[in-house]
Amino acid sequence: MKETILIVEDEKDIVKMLEYNLKKEGFKTLSAHDGEDALDLAGKEHPDLIILDLMLPGIDGLEVCKTLKKESKTASIPIIMLTAKSQESDKIVGLELGADDYVTKPFSLRELIARIKAVLRRAKEKDKLPEILKIGELTVDFAKIRVLVKDKPVELTAKEFELLKTLIKAKGRVLSRDYLLDTIWGLDHAIEIQTRTVDVHVRTLRKKLKGEAGHILTVKNYGYRFEADED
């Protein structure tokens, strides 16, 4: 089955060039010329990857990225940003919001296609978790639903284990509170008091993990991510 790539770019010549070359590589393509259409298409079609230009009319690329990563239905779609050299700060913000990669304009078509294939490979592997994961003094047995710190069992509730598993599965990607609520608790369009549920569970989880709690990092005004310290 062909993988579908959504091209979000307001320059029609670039869209045509990308469509032609991506189809030659065996991909299906969709295109949107502004942020609003991009959000609509992503939600309806759920493409395998999005090429997202940051400079868009109406809703800009950063806002599109932020919205996609907050919605549970689109949060897992990989995003490659197209940026201009002068947009260094936007590039950093985009990566912090959860974009998977970036390519600077003017870009090499061969490089972009190589990056697309690499990001798609990583996306396929992302859902695969080992039965047992060991990071520092933390051991997570996904098959037996068991957590150890320094070889001592840690008693987690079902929600706390799902929270830890979801953060680990994201492999360093920042997950918003709304995404975590929807994924773990099944709550859509959470109100403020509900988003605190995530914070409370993270706080409790950190206490139980003790010396290994530092793996769960807070991203101010957005959510949380898990850092494996694999350097």
Long-range contacts (C-beta under 8 A, 24 or more apart in sequence): 2-26, 2-27, 2-28, 3-27, 3-28, 3-48, 3-49, 3-120, 4-28, 4-29, 4-30, 4-45, 4-47, 4-48, 4-49, 5-29, 5-30, 5-47, 5-48, 5-49, 5-50, 5-51, 5-116, 6-30, 6-31, 6-32, 6-38, 6-41, 6-42, 6-45, 6-47, 6-49, 6-50, 6-51, 7-31, 7-32, 7-51, 8-32, 8-33, 8-35, 8-38, 8-50, 8-51, 8-52, 8-53, 8-56, 8-61, 8-64, 9-33, 9-51, 9-53, 9-82, 10-34, 10-53, 10-55, 10-56, 10-57, 11-53, 17-109, 18-51, 18-112, 21-109, 21-113, 22-113, 22-116, 25-113, 27-116, 33-57, 34-58, 34-59, 35-59, 35-60, 35-61, 35-63, 35-64, 38-64, 39-64, 39-67, 39-68, 42-68, 42-74, 42-77, 43-71, 43-73, 43-74, 46-73, 46-74, 46-77, 47-77, 48-77, 48-78, 48-120, 48-123, 49-77, 49-78, 49-79, 49-80, 49-116, 49-119, 49-120, 49-123, 50-77, 50-78, 50-79, 50-80, 51-80, 51-82, 51-112, 51-116, 52-79, 52-80, 52-81, 52-82, 52-99, 53-81, 53-82, 54-81, 54-82, 54-83, 54-84, 54-87, 54-90, 54-91, 54-94, 55-84, 55-87, 61-90, 61-94, 62-90, 62-93, 62-94, 62-97, 65-94, 65-97, 65-98, 65-99, 66-97, 69-97, 69-98, 69-174, 69-176, 69-179, 70-176, 70-178, 70-179, 71-178, 71-179, 72-178, 72-179, 72-182, 72-183, 72-188, 75-175, 75-176, 75-179, 76-123, 78-119, 78-120, 78-122, 78-123, 80-112, 80-115, 80-116, 80-119, 82-107, 96-174, 96-219, 97-174, 97-222, 98-173, 98-174, 126-169, 126-170, 126-171, 127-169, 129-165, 129-168, 129-169, 133-168, 135-212, 135-215, 135-228, 135-229, 135-230, 136-212, 136-215, 136-229, 137-211, 137-212, 138-209, 138-212, 138-215, 140-164, 140-165, 140-168, 147-209, 149-209, 149-210, 149-211, 149-212, 150-211, 154-208, 154-209, 155-208, 156-205, 156-208, 159-184, 159-185, 159-201, 160-201, 160-204, 160-205, 160-208, 163-198, 163-201, 163-202, 163-205, 164-205, 164-216, 164-226, 167-216, 167-224, 167-225, 167-226, 168-226, 168-228, 170-225, 170-226, 171-226, 171-228, 172-225, 172-226, 172-227, 172-228, 173-225, 174-219, 174-222, 174-223, 174-224, 174-225, 175-223, 175-224, 175-225, 176-222, 176-223, 177-222, 177-223, 177-224, 179-223, 180-223, 180-224, 198-223, 198-224
